[in-house]
Amino acid sequence: MHKLPSNISGERLIKAIAKLGYELDHQTGSHIILRQNKSPFRRLTIPKHKELARGTLRAIIRRAGLTREEF
């Protein structure tokens, strides 16, 4: 298993997820909501923090339908 980076920011994760076909839907406070523009039309909520916790990052990757290796 690959280790997840421990210092990835919300902004950096948003840029990486955008390459998978996710687009900005809206923002509520410090949370960015992205929506996938093709089927299965998943929706992700990403906190716009300087550094994401590993558990939060792992959960977002799982919700995006990716494995750690694919990420």
C-alpha positions in Angstrom: 0.0 0.0 0.0 1.1 3.5 -0.8 1.3 6.1 1.9 -0.8 9.2 1.5 0.9 12.5 1.6 0.6 14.2 5.0 0.8 17.8 3.9 -1.7 18.1 1.0 -3.9 21.2 1.1 -7.5 21.5 0.1 -6.6 23.7 -2.9 -4.1 21.1 -4.2 -6.6 18.3 -3.8 -9.3 20.3 -5.7 -6.8 20.7 -8.6 -6.1 17.0 -8.6 -9.7 16.0 -8.4 -10.6 18.5 -11.2 -8.5 16.4 -13.6 -10.9 13.5 -13.0 -13.9 15.5 -14.4 -15.1 17.2 -11.2 -16.3 20.8 -11.4 -17.0 23.5 -8.8 -20.7 23.3 -7.8 -20.7 25.8 -5.0 -19.0 26.8 -1.7 -20.4 26.9 1.8 -18.1 28.6 4.2 -14.7 27.0 4.0 -16.0 23.9 2.2 -15.9 23.5 -1.6 -18.5 21.3 -3.2 -17.5 19.6 -6.4 -19.8 17.7 -8.8 -18.7 15.1 -11.3 -19.8 16.1 -14.8 -20.4 12.6 -16.1 -22.1 9.5 -14.8 -22.2 8.5 -11.8 -22.4 12.3 -11.0 -20.7 12.0 -7.6 -20.5 14.9 -5.3 -17.5 15.7 -3.1 -17.1 18.1 -0.2 -13.5 19.3 0.3 -12.5 21.5 3.2 -10.4 24.5 2.0 -7.7 24.0 4.7 -4.0 24.5 4.6 -3.4 20.8 5.5 -5.9 18.0 5.3 -5.9 15.2 7.9 -5.0 11.8 6.5 -8.4 10.3 7.4 -10.2 13.2 5.7 -8.1 12.7 2.6 -8.6 9.0 2.6 -12.4 9.5 2.9 -12.5 11.9 0.0 -10.4 9.6 -2.2 -12.8 6.7 -1.4 -15.9 8.9 -2.2 -14.3 9.9 -5.5 -14.2 6.1 -6.4 -10.4 5.9 -6.4 -7.9 3.7 -4.6 -4.8 5.0 -2.9 -2.7 3.7 -5.8 -4.8 5.5 -8.4 -4.7 8.7 -6.4 
